[in-house]
């Protein structure tokens, strides 16, 4: 079983954790390249450029290679590379990180447009470089090992992907769907279940794979409009496809989906919730802080008397009091 997603965003993290807590042995596979995936998660683009036992630490923002006499400055949100008063690059950090470690470096031309993006990973090396044209459109992305050996070349205009592995002939894939399918076949062989949360590439991968009596499931984590997405209708209507069930965690979205799904297809739409990690910390002091615009707090005396172990601190923004 695998969990296939486009991006490792918060929704994907919640679903991956819920599957783990529920006891499902599902490997997370993220299609879009991400150099900061957690241990055990895979991406087909980083799989071929990172060693099985890769080592190293994330690169700090002031460790980015720059020409002599250029300056790197930064804060907790981002950093920049300057040549005198001219901005020449922007350094971005992983989402939510305050450690000032590098996720990407966007190199700018004289007019301030992005011409190349260097992508870094949690091991501190640049694993990919994306070249942009004069209008800022991405043209190619080259994925490389720590030693700088190119393994993958992705053409963003034609969608072609070239894979070059040591001792093997060059392989060409027409698009990301074919590339991901080849990766899954190589790493996992026959897959009994695919759980996916996107109607983009993950859906197409499932839809175009051979059905050997397996069951794939779409977990829909987005709002719904007044009509069902076309690909979702395909899951409901085609009984021969691998995907034959839709799970919707959000209750309101689930109830709306039931109003849009034909009566004879409602058995394919299910609801479930997430599993969250609530960690107890018994070492925390038992304090309660109340901020209020009034000095009249409902049932304050009852609260204080019923919770003798709690220290109440009250801040009331008021200039008058009886």
C-alpha positions as CSV (number, residue, x, y, z in Angstrom):
1,X,0.0,0.0,0.0
2,X,1.2,3.5,-0.8
3,X,-0.1,7.0,-0.2
4,X,0.4,9.0,-3.4
5,X,0.2,12.8,-3.3
6,X,1.2,15.8,-5.4
7,X,2.7,17.9,-2.5
8,X,3.6,17.1,1.1
9,X,1.5,19.9,2.5
10,X,-0.4,20.0,5.7
11,X,-3.4,18.1,4.3
12,X,-1.0,15.3,3.1
13,X,0.8,15.3,6.5
14,X,-2.5,14.9,8.4
15,X,-3.6,12.0,6.1
16,X,-0.2,10.2,6.3
17,X,-0.2,10.5,10.1
18,X,-3.8,9.2,10.3
19,X,-2.9,6.2,8.2
20,X,0.1,5.4,10.4
21,X,-1.9,5.7,13.6
22,X,-4.7,3.5,12.2
23,X,-2.1,0.8,11.6
24,X,-1.8,1.0,7.8
25,X,1.7,0.2,6.4
26,X,1.5,2.9,3.7
27,X,4.6,4.4,2.2
28,X,4.2,8.1,1.4
29,X,5.2,9.0,-2.2
30,X,5.3,12.7,-3.1
31,X,5.4,13.4,-6.8
32,X,6.6,17.0,-6.8
33,X,10.3,17.1,-5.8
34,X,10.9,18.0,-2.1
35,X,14.3,17.8,-0.5
36,X,12.9,17.9,3.0
37,X,10.6,14.9,3.1
38,X,10.5,13.0,6.5
39,X,12.3,9.7,6.9
40,X,10.5,6.9,5.0
41,X,8.8,9.2,2.5
42,X,9.9,9.0,-1.1
43,X,9.8,11.2,-4.2
44,X,10.7,9.8,-7.6
45,X,12.7,12.8,-8.4
46,X,14.9,12.7,-5.3
47,X,15.1,8.9,-5.2
48,X,17.6,8.7,-8.0
49,X,19.9,11.5,-6.8
50,X,20.1,10.8,-3.0
51,X,22.2,7.9,-1.8
52,X,20.4,5.2,0.2
53,X,22.5,6.2,3.3
54,X,22.8,9.8,2.5
55,X,24.4,12.0,5.2
56,X,24.8,15.7,5.8
57,X,23.1,18.7,7.4
58,X,20.9,21.3,5.9
59,X,22.7,24.3,4.5
60,X,22.6,27.5,6.5
61,X,21.6,30.6,4.6
62,X,25.0,32.3,4.7
63,X,26.6,29.1,3.3
64,X,25.2,29.6,-0.2
65,X,28.0,29.9,-2.7
66,X,28.1,33.4,-4.2
67,X,30.6,35.4,-6.2
68,X,33.4,37.2,-4.4
69,X,32.3,40.4,-2.6
70,X,28.6,39.7,-2.9
71,X,26.7,39.9,0.4
72,X,24.2,37.5,2.0
73,X,21.7,39.0,4.5
74,X,18.6,37.5,6.0
75,X,16.1,37.2,8.8
76,X,13.7,34.4,10.0
77,X,11.5,34.8,6.9
78,X,13.9,34.8,4.0
79,X,17.4,35.9,2.9
80,X,18.8,37.8,-0.1
81,X,22.0,38.0,-2.1
82,X,23.2,41.4,-3.1
83,X,25.8,42.9,-5.2
84,X,26.3,46.4,-3.7
85,X,22.7,47.8,-3.8
86,X,21.4,45.3,-6.4
87,X,19.4,42.3,-5.3
88,X,20.7,39.2,-7.3
89,X,19.0,36.3,-5.5
90,X,16.4,35.4,-3.0
91,X,16.9,32.5,-0.5
92,X,13.7,30.7,0.7
93,X,13.4,28.4,3.8
94,X,11.3,25.3,4.3
95,X,7.7,26.1,5.3
96,X,7.5,26.7,9.1
97,X,11.2,26.6,9.6
98,X,12.8,29.3,11.7
99,X,16.3,27.9,11.5
100,X,17.3,29.9,8.4
101,X,18.1,26.7,6.4
102,X,18.1,26.9,2.6
103,X,15.3,25.2,0.5
104,X,15.8,27.2,-2.7
105,X,17.9,30.0,-4.2
106,X,16.1,32.1,-6.8
107,X,18.8,33.8,-9.0
108,X,17.6,37.1,-10.6
109,X,18.7,38.9,-13.8
110,X,19.3,42.6,-14.0
111,X,15.6,43.3,-14.4
112,X,14.7,41.3,-11.3
113,X,13.2,38.3,-13.1
114,X,14.0,34.7,-12.0
115,X,16.4,33.0,-14.4
116,X,17.5,30.0,-12.3
117,X,16.4,28.3,-9.1
118,X,18.7,26.1,-7.1
119,X,16.9,23.5,-5.0
120,X,18.5,22.2,-1.8
121,X,17.7,19.3,0.4
122,X,18.0,18.4,4.1
123,X,21.5,17.0,3.4
124,X,22.7,20.4,2.4
125,X,23.5,19.9,-1.3
126,X,21.8,21.3,-4.4
127,X,19.9,18.4,-5.9
128,X,18.1,20.3,-8.7
129,X,18.5,23.4,-10.9
130,X,15.5,24.9,-12.8
131,X,16.3,27.2,-15.8
132,X,13.8,30.0,-16.6
133,X,13.4,32.1,-19.8
134,X,13.4,35.9,-20.0
135,X,9.7,35.9,-19.0
136,X,10.3,33.8,-15.9
137,X,8.7,30.6,-17.3
138,X,10.4,27.4,-16.2
139,X,12.1,25.6,-19.1
140,X,14.2,22.7,-17.7
141,X,15.0,21.1,-14.4
142,X,18.1,19.1,-14.0
143,X,18.3,16.7,-11.0
144,X,21.8,15.8,-9.9
145,X,23.7,13.9,-7.2
146,X,25.9,15.4,-4.5
147,X,28.8,15.0,-6.9
148,X,27.0,17.0,-9.6
149,X,26.2,14.0,-11.9
150,X,22.9,14.6,-13.8
151,X,20.4,11.8,-13.3
152,X,17.1,13.4,-14.5
153,X,16.3,16.1,-17.0
154,X,12.7,17.4,-17.1
155,X,11.5,19.5,-20.0
156,X,8.6,21.7,-18.7
157,X,7.6,22.8,-22.2
158,X,7.2,19.3,-23.7
159,X,6.7,17.4,-20.4
160,X,9.4,14.9,-21.4
161,X,11.6,13.4,-18.7
162,X,15.0,11.8,-19.4
163,X,16.4,9.3,-16.8
164,X,20.1,8.5,-16.9
165,X,21.4,5.9,-14.5
166,X,24.9,4.5,-14.3
167,X,25.4,1.4,-16.5
168,X,21.9,1.7,-18.1
169,X,20.6,3.1,-21.4
170,X,18.9,6.5,-21.4
171,X,15.2,6.2,-20.7
172,X,12.6,8.7,-21.9
173,X,9.2,9.2,-20.4
174,X,6.4,11.2,-22.1
175,X,5.3,12.9,-18.9
176,X,5.3,12.7,-15.1
177,X,2.5,10.1,-15.1
178,X,4.6,7.6,-17.0
179,X,7.7,8.5,-15.0
180,X,5.9,7.9,-11.7
181,X,4.4,4.6,-12.9
182,X,7.8,3.3,-13.9
183,X,9.2,4.4,-10.5
184,X,6.4,2.7,-8.6
185,X,6.9,-0.5,-10.6
186,X,10.7,-0.5,-9.9
187,X,10.5,0.2,-6.2
188,X,7.2,-1.5,-5.1
189,X,6.4,-4.0,-7.9
190,X,2.7,-4.8,-7.9
191,X,0.8,-2.4,-5.6
192,X,-2.3,-3.7,-3.9
193,X,-3.7,-0.4,-2.8
194,X,-3.1,3.3,-3.7
195,X,-4.5,6.0,-1.5
196,X,-4.4,9.4,-3.2
197,X,-5.6,12.9,-2.4
198,X,-5.5,14.7,-5.7
199,X,-7.4,14.5,-9.0
200,X,-4.3,15.6,-10.8
201,X,-1.3,13.3,-11.4
202,X,-2.0,10.9,-8.6
203,X,-5.5,10.2,-10.0
204,X,-4.1,9.7,-13.5
205,X,-1.5,7.3,-12.2
206,X,-4.1,5.2,-10.6
207,X,-6.5,5.5,-13.5
208,X,-4.0,4.3,-16.1
209,X,-2.5,1.5,-14.1
210,X,-3.6,-2.1,-14.8
211,X,-6.4,-3.2,-12.5
212,X,-5.6,-6.6,-11.0
213,X,-8.6,-6.7,-8.7
214,X,-7.1,-4.1,-6.3
215,X,-8.8,-1.2,-4.6
216,X,-7.6,2.4,-4.8
217,X,-9.2,5.2,-2.8
218,X,-9.5,8.9,-3.3
219,X,-9.4,10.9,-0.1
220,X,-10.9,14.3,-0.9
221,X,-9.5,17.1,1.3
222,X,-10.8,20.1,-0.6
223,X,-14.1,22.0,-0.7
224,X,-16.7,21.1,-3.4
225,X,-18.5,23.4,-5.8
226,X,-22.0,23.0,-7.2
227,X,-21.0,20.1,-9.4
228,X,-18.6,17.2,-8.9
229,X,-15.2,17.4,-10.6
230,X,-15.1,15.3,-13.8
231,X,-12.4,12.9,-12.5
232,X,-14.4,12.3,-9.4
233,X,-17.4,11.4,-11.6
234,X,-15.2,8.9,-13.3
235,X,-14.5,7.1,-10.1
236,X,-18.2,6.9,-9.4
237,X,-19.2,5.7,-12.9
238,X,-16.5,3.4,-13.9
239,X,-16.6,0.1,-12.0
240,X,-13.6,-1.3,-13.9
241,X,-11.1,1.3,-12.6
242,X,-8.8,0.7,-9.7
243,X,-10.2,3.5,-7.7
244,X,-13.7,2.7,-6.6
245,X,-14.2,4.7,-3.4
246,X,-14.1,8.3,-2.2
247,X,-13.5,9.2,1.4
248,X,-14.2,12.7,2.6
249,X,-12.9,13.7,6.1
250,X,-14.7,17.1,6.4
251,X,-18.3,16.6,7.5
252,X,-19.7,19.6,5.7
253,X,-18.0,18.6,2.4
254,X,-19.2,15.0,2.8
255,X,-22.8,16.1,3.4
256,X,-22.6,18.3,0.3
257,X,-21.2,15.5,-1.8
258,X,-24.1,13.3,-0.9
259,X,-26.4,15.9,-2.4
260,X,-24.4,15.8,-5.7
261,X,-23.9,12.1,-6.0
262,X,-26.6,9.9,-7.7
263,X,-28.5,7.7,-5.3
264,X,-27.1,4.5,-6.7
265,X,-23.5,5.7,-6.3
266,X,-23.7,7.0,-2.7
267,X,-22.3,3.7,-1.3
268,X,-19.0,4.7,-2.9
269,X,-18.8,8.0,-0.8
270,X,-17.6,7.5,2.7
271,X,-16.7,9.7,5.7
272,X,-13.9,9.4,8.2
273,X,-11.9,11.7,10.5
274,X,-8.3,12.4,11.1
275,X,-6.2,11.0,14.0
276,X,-4.3,13.8,15.8
277,X,-1.4,13.6,18.1
278,X,-2.4,15.1,21.4
279,X,0.7,15.1,23.6
280,X,0.2,15.5,27.4
281,X,2.9,17.4,29.3
282,X,2.4,16.9,33.0
283,X,5.4,19.1,33.7
284,X,3.6,22.3,32.6
285,X,2.6,24.6,35.4
286,X,-1.1,24.7,36.1
287,X,-1.7,28.4,35.2
288,X,-4.6,30.0,33.5
289,X,-4.4,33.4,31.9
290,X,-7.6,35.4,31.2
291,X,-7.4,38.5,28.9
292,X,-10.7,40.4,28.9
293,X,-12.1,43.8,28.1
294,X,-14.2,43.7,31.3
295,X,-13.5,43.2,35.0
296,X,-16.8,41.3,35.2
297,X,-15.9,37.6,34.5
298,X,-18.7,35.1,34.4
299,X,-18.5,32.4,37.1
300,X,-14.9,33.4,38.1
301,X,-15.5,32.6,41.7
302,X,-16.9,29.2,40.9
303,X,-13.9,28.4,38.6
304,X,-11.4,29.4,41.3
305,X,-13.1,27.3,43.9
306,X,-13.5,24.3,41.7
307,X,-9.9,24.4,40.5
308,X,-7.7,24.9,43.6
309,X,-4.5,23.7,41.9
310,X,-4.7,26.3,39.1
311,X,-3.3,29.8,39.5
312,X,-5.5,32.3,37.7
313,X,-4.0,35.5,36.2
314,X,-6.3,38.1,34.8
315,X,-5.6,41.1,32.6
316,X,-8.6,43.4,32.1
317,X,-8.2,46.3,29.7
318,X,-10.6,48.7,31.4
319,X,-10.2,52.2,32.9
320,X,-13.2,52.0,35.2
321,X,-14.2,49.5,37.9
322,X,-16.9,49.5,40.5
